[in-house]
Amino acid sequence: MRVLLVEDDTGLAEHLMRALQGDEHEVDVAHDGLSGEELALRKSYDVIVIDRMLKHKNGDLVVKDLRAAGVSTPVLFVSALAETEHRIEGLNAGANDYVGKPFDTNEVLARVKALWHGRNPDQPATRLAVGDLEMDLLGRTVHRRGRKIDLQPREFRLLEYLMRHAGRTVTRKMLLENVWEIHFDPQTNVIDVHVSRLRSKIDREFDVPMLHTVRGSGYRLEV
């Protein structure tokens, strides 16, 4: 499981990181709200564990902005603001669960697991979102900042694969096998052509590019 931990107390962050890693989770750590939000938009996580009182941007605003951007990752607030009204505020901000400080580390680990299992991974997703780019898998539509983007069937399939692997480098071999279902290199520029067309549609009229070329490796979709 991939977990994003956002905590400005470096000692507590180190403790939680080690506990999560000991529970066989991959963990990224951010020590302020802005960098935590940037990671959550740029990479794909299974659970986000975040404090409410953070430097640069508080946890409530981070979670609200992530929800507004279409990020549906389950969120666990871990906060010294532990009264009932505080918990209600956090849940209303978009969190899925809440633990007050001080806490039992095993309880945090159990709640992280419960949030992940609660996603029902056996039920296929019908909507994907990376930053302000949204894909409706049932309606076969794509929008960025509310603007509809028309894609050809292969372009749609290519973007879907890139969105499902957002924040990670996708190689040409991965694209050939999973988008074109070709298990050998045909020595053509078919991937480059389709990526170029896709980039022109999702990036050309927007100030922040999302589809990046990783020289010598492949491509990466990220904010």
C-alpha positions as CSV (number, residue, x, y, z in Angstrom):
1,M,0.0,0.0,0.0
2,R,1.2,3.5,-0.8
3,V,0.8,6.0,2.0
4,L,1.3,9.8,2.0
5,L,2.2,11.1,5.5
6,V,1.9,14.8,6.1
7,E,3.2,15.8,9.5
8,D,5.3,18.9,10.5
9,D,6.6,17.3,13.8
10,T,9.7,15.6,12.4
11,G,10.1,13.3,15.3
12,L,6.5,12.1,15.1
13,A,6.7,11.9,11.3
14,E,9.8,9.6,11.6
15,H,8.0,7.4,14.2
16,L,4.9,7.0,12.1
17,M,6.9,6.5,8.9
18,R,8.9,3.6,10.5
19,A,5.7,2.1,11.9
20,L,4.0,2.2,8.5
21,Q,7.0,0.8,6.8
22,G,7.2,-1.9,9.4
23,D,3.6,-2.8,8.4
24,E,4.9,-3.2,4.8
25,H,3.6,0.1,3.4
26,E,5.5,2.4,1.0
27,V,5.6,5.8,2.6
28,D,6.2,9.4,1.3
29,V,6.6,12.1,3.9
30,A,5.9,15.8,3.6
31,H,6.5,18.3,6.5
32,D,4.1,21.1,5.5
33,G,0.7,21.4,3.9
34,L,1.8,22.8,0.5
35,S,4.4,20.1,-0.2
36,G,1.9,17.5,1.0
37,E,-0.8,18.7,-1.4
38,E,1.7,18.8,-4.2
39,L,2.6,15.2,-3.6
40,A,-1.0,14.1,-3.4
41,L,-1.7,15.8,-6.8
42,R,1.4,14.5,-8.5
43,K,1.4,10.9,-7.3
44,S,-1.2,8.1,-6.7
45,Y,-1.7,7.0,-3.0
46,D,-3.9,4.5,-1.4
47,V,-4.3,6.4,1.9
48,I,-3.3,9.9,3.1
49,V,-2.4,10.4,6.8
50,I,-2.3,14.2,7.6
51,D,-2.2,16.5,10.6
52,R,-4.6,19.4,10.7
53,M,-2.3,22.1,12.0
54,L,0.5,22.4,9.4
55,K,2.9,25.0,8.3
56,H,2.2,27.0,5.1
57,K,-1.3,25.5,4.6
58,N,-3.5,23.8,7.2
59,G,-4.7,20.2,6.8
60,D,-8.4,21.2,6.4
61,L,-7.6,23.4,3.4
62,V,-5.3,20.8,1.9
63,V,-8.0,18.1,2.0
64,K,-10.7,20.5,0.7
65,D,-8.6,21.5,-2.2
66,L,-7.7,17.8,-3.0
67,R,-11.4,16.9,-3.0
68,A,-12.1,19.9,-5.3
69,A,-9.4,18.7,-7.6
70,G,-11.0,15.2,-7.8
71,V,-8.6,13.4,-5.5
72,S,-10.7,10.7,-3.8
73,T,-7.9,9.0,-1.8
74,P,-9.1,8.1,1.7
75,V,-7.8,10.6,4.3
76,L,-7.0,10.0,8.0
77,F,-6.6,13.1,10.1
78,V,-4.2,12.7,13.1
79,S,-4.5,15.8,15.2
80,A,-4.1,17.3,18.7
81,L,-7.5,18.9,18.1
82,A,-9.3,16.0,19.5
83,E,-12.6,17.3,20.8
84,T,-15.9,16.2,19.2
85,E,-16.4,19.5,17.5
86,H,-12.8,19.3,16.1
87,R,-13.5,15.8,14.7
88,I,-16.7,17.0,13.1
89,E,-14.8,19.9,11.4
90,G,-12.2,17.5,10.1
91,L,-14.8,15.1,8.7
92,N,-16.7,18.0,7.1
93,A,-13.5,19.1,5.5
94,G,-13.4,15.8,3.5
95,A,-11.5,13.4,5.8
96,N,-12.7,9.8,6.1
97,D,-11.5,9.1,9.6
98,Y,-10.0,10.9,12.6
99,V,-7.5,10.0,15.4
100,G,-6.7,12.4,18.2
101,K,-3.2,12.9,19.6
102,P,-1.7,11.4,21.7
103,F,-2.6,8.1,20.0
104,D,-1.8,4.4,20.0
105,T,0.4,3.7,16.9
106,N,-1.3,0.4,16.4
107,E,-4.7,2.1,16.2
108,V,-3.4,4.4,13.5
109,L,-2.1,1.4,11.6
110,A,-5.4,-0.4,12.0
111,R,-7.4,2.6,10.8
112,V,-5.1,3.0,7.7
113,K,-5.8,-0.6,6.8
114,A,-9.5,-0.2,7.3
115,L,-9.6,2.9,5.1
116,W,-7.8,0.9,2.3
117,H,-10.1,-2.1,2.6
118,G,-13.1,0.2,2.7
119,R,-12.3,1.3,-0.8
120,N,-13.6,-2.1,-2.0
121,P,-10.7,-2.6,-4.5
122,D,-12.7,-5.4,-6.2
123,Q,-15.2,-2.9,-7.5
124,P,-13.8,-1.2,-10.6
125,A,-13.5,2.6,-10.6
126,T,-15.7,4.5,-13.0
127,R,-13.8,7.8,-12.8
128,L,-10.2,8.8,-12.8
129,A,-8.7,12.1,-11.8
130,V,-5.2,13.5,-11.9
131,G,-5.0,17.2,-10.8
132,D,-7.7,19.0,-12.9
133,L,-7.8,16.3,-15.5
134,E,-10.8,14.0,-15.2
135,M,-11.9,10.9,-17.1
136,D,-15.4,9.3,-17.0
137,L,-14.8,5.6,-17.9
138,L,-18.5,4.9,-18.4
139,G,-19.4,8.0,-20.4
140,R,-16.0,7.8,-22.2
141,T,-15.4,11.5,-21.7
142,V,-12.4,13.5,-20.6
143,H,-12.4,17.0,-19.2
144,R,-9.7,19.4,-18.0
145,R,-10.8,22.4,-15.9
146,G,-14.3,21.6,-17.0
147,R,-13.4,21.8,-20.7
148,K,-14.3,18.7,-22.7
149,I,-11.4,17.1,-24.6
150,D,-12.3,14.9,-27.6
151,L,-10.1,11.9,-28.0
152,Q,-9.9,9.0,-30.4
153,P,-10.4,5.5,-29.0
154,R,-6.7,4.7,-28.9
155,E,-5.9,8.1,-27.4
156,F,-8.5,7.5,-24.7
157,R,-7.0,4.1,-23.9
158,L,-3.5,5.6,-23.8
159,L,-4.6,8.4,-21.4
160,E,-6.5,5.9,-19.2
161,Y,-3.3,3.8,-18.8
162,L,-1.2,6.9,-18.0
163,M,-3.8,8.2,-15.5
164,R,-3.9,4.8,-13.7
165,H,-0.1,5.1,-13.4
166,A,0.1,8.8,-12.6
167,G,3.3,10.0,-11.1
168,R,5.2,6.9,-12.3
169,T,7.4,6.5,-15.4
170,V,5.6,4.4,-18.0
171,T,8.0,2.7,-20.5
172,R,7.4,2.1,-24.2
173,K,7.3,-1.6,-23.6
174,M,4.5,-1.1,-21.0
175,L,2.5,0.9,-23.5
176,L,3.0,-1.5,-26.3
177,E,1.9,-4.4,-24.2
178,N,-1.0,-2.8,-22.3
179,V,-2.4,-0.2,-24.8
180,W,-1.6,-1.8,-28.2
181,E,-1.4,-5.4,-26.9
182,I,1.8,-6.0,-28.8
183,H,4.5,-8.1,-27.1
184,F,7.4,-7.2,-29.4
185,D,8.9,-3.9,-30.6
186,P,7.6,-3.2,-34.1
187,Q,10.3,-0.6,-34.5
188,T,7.8,2.1,-35.4
189,N,7.1,5.6,-34.0
190,V,3.4,4.8,-33.4
191,I,3.8,5.5,-29.6
192,D,5.5,8.8,-30.2
193,V,2.8,9.9,-32.7
194,H,0.0,9.1,-30.3
195,V,1.7,10.7,-27.3
196,S,2.3,13.8,-29.3
197,R,-1.4,14.0,-30.4
198,L,-2.5,13.4,-26.8
199,R,-0.2,16.0,-25.4
200,S,-1.5,18.6,-27.8
201,K,-5.0,17.9,-26.7
202,I,-4.6,17.8,-22.9
203,D,-1.7,20.4,-22.5
204,R,-1.7,22.8,-25.4
205,E,-4.3,25.3,-24.1
206,F,-3.3,25.0,-20.5
207,D,-0.5,26.8,-18.6
208,V,0.6,23.7,-16.6
209,P,1.8,20.7,-18.7
210,M,0.9,17.2,-17.4
211,L,2.3,14.8,-20.0
212,H,6.1,14.7,-19.7
213,T,8.8,12.8,-21.6
214,V,11.3,11.0,-19.5
215,R,14.3,11.0,-21.7
216,G,15.6,7.4,-22.4
217,S,12.8,5.9,-20.3
218,G,9.3,6.7,-21.4
219,Y,6.5,9.1,-20.3
220,R,5.0,10.3,-17.0
221,L,1.6,11.9,-16.4
222,E,1.7,14.3,-13.4
223,V,0.9,17.8,-12.3
